[in-house]
Each structure stands twice: as C-alpha cells, then as structure tokens.
C-alpha cells in the first residue's frame, strides 16, 4: 500500500491538465466523451482519460484500453471492432463531444 501511495504522489507532480480541443472535434481523441451502441442496441458513454485517471469514474476508460485504442481517430457513424479475451465486440459510434 505504501508503495502505491509513493507511486501516486510521484505521478501527481507530473500530471498536466489538457484544456485544448483537438483540431477536428468530430473525431475521437484524448479526453473525448463518446457514446457507443453495441450489437444488442445498448448504449454506453465513455470518456478517454490517462491511465492514472480511469479508476476515478466508471465512465472513464484508459487511453491504453482496447476500446479506447479502437475509438481513436474515429467519428460518428463509424463502426469499430474491439478485440477482447471474450471475443470480438462491435460498436457503433453515436456521438462524440468534448467538455
């Protein structure tokens, strides 16, 4: 536990707030909010965040995750395939926004 605390304290000093929007806000990049729909027509909303932030909110996913990697540079109406240990999953991008 102490080791994890030291690690997080060290990382905290390296954090950098990213406040600029990407040049093409219609595409998915770091800090984007994305609404996706799966094959069962279930919608989910995610925000792409750094690997040290994803556990702060259940809607946050690490930029290093398979889902986030599949979403990068995609836009509304694109379909993505995410390769998971349980098999491939298809998602349709409904909405992309930044706030």
Beta strands, then each sheet from edge to edge (+ up, - down):
strand 1: 33-38
strand 2: 43-49
strand 3: 60-62
strand 4: 79-84
strand 5: 87-97
sheet 1: 3+ 2+ 1- 5+ 4-
end
